[in-house]
Amino acid sequence: MSQLLIAIERHEYFALLVGTVRYALGRRSYAVGETIEIVKKYWSSLHYGQRDILIKDVSDWVFEKYQHWVPEEDQAVTREWVELQNWMLANRSL
């Protein structure tokens, strides 16, 4: 895979990451897996406050999802987000 190296302000980078996560939440597409991979790959570059925002976004979505019956077609995607939530909590101070 080729790389594209660009200069980007840290706050812009984080805004893009948050937007990507919020877009992928609730989707049933390749975007979910790719987003989860990106979060894990760049997790160590985030400061604690930024990590907490991502944890809250994912945790709120998971909590809301589990307040209702999860249709079978959504169960695999929901499980991926639960796994990411658990991973982020376990690696909060990485």
N, C-alpha and C positions, 0 to 999 in steps of 0.2 A: 504494500500500500504506500502510495506517495504521501509525503508530508507537506503541509502548508504552514509555514511559520510566519506569524503576524504579531505585531505589537498591539496589545489591547490593555486598556486600563482594567485594574483588578475588579472594580465595581461593575464594569460592563461585562466582564467575563462571568461574574457571579449572576448578573441579571439574565444573561443568556442561559446559564445552567438552570436557574430557577424556572425560567420560562419553559425550558425543555421538559423539566420534570412535571410541571403543572399541565403542560399540553398532553404528556404521555399518560398521566393518571386517568384511568377510566377508558383508555383506548384498548382495542383488541387488534394490535398490529405489531409489526417488527419494531416500531418505535419504542415499545416498552422495554424489550431486551437490550436494545442499543442504548437507551437512556440509563438503564441500570448499570450497564458496563461502563459508561462514561462517568457516572457518579462515583463508582468504586475506583476507577482509574485516577481520578483527580481529587479524591477525597482529602488526601494529605495536603493539598494546596489550599484548602479552605481553613479559615480561622473558626474558632468555636462558635461564634455568633452565627456565622453562615451555615455551619453544620446544623445548629439548632433549628434554623429556619427550614432546612430541607427535612429534618427529622419531623418537625411539626406538620409540614405539608403532607408528607407520606402517612404519618400516624393519624392525622385527622381524616384523611381519605379512607384508610383502612378501618378506622372506628366507624365512620359513617356507613361504609359498605357492609360491615358486620351487624349494623343495626337492623338490617333488612335481609331477607332471603337472597342469597347469591345464586343467580341462575347458573346452570351447569356450564354454559358457554363462557361465563366470566370467572369460573373458579380457578383455572390455571393462571390467568393474569393476576387475579387477586392474590394467589399464593406467591407469585413473584414479588409483589409489592410487600407482602408480609415478610418474606425472606430478606428483602432489602431493608425494611424497617429494623428487623432484628440485627442485621449486619451493621447498620449505621449506629445503633445503640451500643453494640459490642465494641465498635471501633470509634466511638465518639472522641476519645482522646488520643487517637493514633498520631 
